[in-house]
Amino acid sequence: MIIIDKALENLEKKDRPIRVGLVGFGFAGQGFAMQLLEGIPGMRLVAISNRTYKNLEKGLKLLKVKPYKTAKSQKELDENIKRNVLVTTSDFKLLTNSKNIDVIVEATGEVEFGSEVSLEAIRNKKHLVLINAELDATLGPIIKKYAEKKGVIFTQGDGDQPAVLMRIYRQVKQMGFKPVMVGNIKSLIDPRRTPQTQAAFAKAHWQKPKMITSFADGSKIAFEMATIANATGFPVAKRGMIGPRAQRVENAVNLFDKKMLLKTGLTDYILGAEPSFGVFVIAYSKNPIKRRYMQVYKMGGGPFYTFYTHCHLSPIEAPLSVAQAVLFKDASLSPIAGPVCEVITLAKKDLKKGEILDGIGGFTVYGTLENSNTARKENLLPMGLTDGCILKRNIKMDTALTFDDIELPEKRLSDKLWKEQIRTFA
């Protein structure tokens, strides 16, 4: 964004850069770090935390980062930041507690651990940027409440599909159109995919098999679209979304019920369309003069129009959200209130009593999108809380799991926050 780069340049001139602490140093974390380490005026990566320190060192070697210092105490971390030395640690609380850090970027992709990081960051009055749609989809509304009480910004990072969609959504509203659909573009959804089937692809793309499995089995798009649904108020037409096939994204305007689009708005996706790595917003205008202009600019006959971008570049675009939050107190994407949609849990195969669920991108379950009011009426289990749950009974393949079907692990913060979210937005 033009205004952001100028504001950052002013910070650089004043030698007052935004000081960023990064938690999580996998695929997303390394990509984000790369951007800041290459040099963004007015923004500086001052500290990185990763639970497995050897993986942190491995990532730094890949990025050819030097010098850096390892900190085991708050004093060590803070003093090295003051000396403009990049600090690394396995203890994220050194980052959240530091007075020399302005914003925490949480890039773990984990719901339970991400919850702990988020609340600690907010408690210490740090702005919080998530590269973690799984956490946002599961607990975003209640975490935002905590952020509002402390006067800090809670946002999902730019570059991932939901925040890119929100960028287009805000732009078309500003141009006088009514957004009526937020849409993703997928090339494949197969609920039977597992870490075993996706292992080779994951290795070739420098990612973990479970993460790649969540892309393929439909869980990831469900998490992503839950967050944009919660940010716009647009529900799904049915469980799992419609997901019609299309050759081109411009065809999307003809594939969804126009009355539903105008009445409630819609969160959905199209399958197999080009550009395959993009996202789109359908917007409406009945103004006849505006329709004439749109025809001149090859946007179709209206009154529905497709606005899209051909790519999303998470985590490469995520620094934009850091600047947006700190400089303008503006979120790239955050829930407007309580959950509109939730990612519910379905059995990936026939499951047996006593079996332990292995969470997002695993062998046992997959996630799909459902309207929150339906999910709560049926007491459905959120996909983001599945890791480590023990089955109380046999479950048939593709059956939606409920809280009555499982025993939750003990003393998890994410379960506490989930219950608080239900009470808060009942």
Secondary structure, 3 states (H helix, E strand, C coil): CHHHHHHHHHHHHCCCCEEEEEECCCHHHHHHHHHHHHHECCEEEEEEECCCHHHHHHHHHHCCCCCEEECCCHHHHHHHHHCCCEEEECCHHHHHCCCCCCEEEECCCCCHHHHHHHHHHHHCCCEEEECCHHHHHHHHHHHHHHHHHHCCCEEECCCCHHHHHHHHHHHHHHCCCEEEEEEEEECCCCCCCCCCCCHHHHHHCCCCHHHHHHHHCCHHHHHHHHHHHHHHCCCCCCCCCCCCECCEHHHHHHCCCHHHHHHHCEEEEEECCECCCCEEEEEECCCHHHHHHHHHCCCCCCCEEEEEECCCCCCCCCHHHHHHHHHHCCCCCCCCCCCCEEEEEEECCCECCCCECCCCCCCCEEEEEEEHHHHHHCCECEHHHCCCCEECCCECCCCECEHHHEECCCCCHHHHHHHHHHHHCC
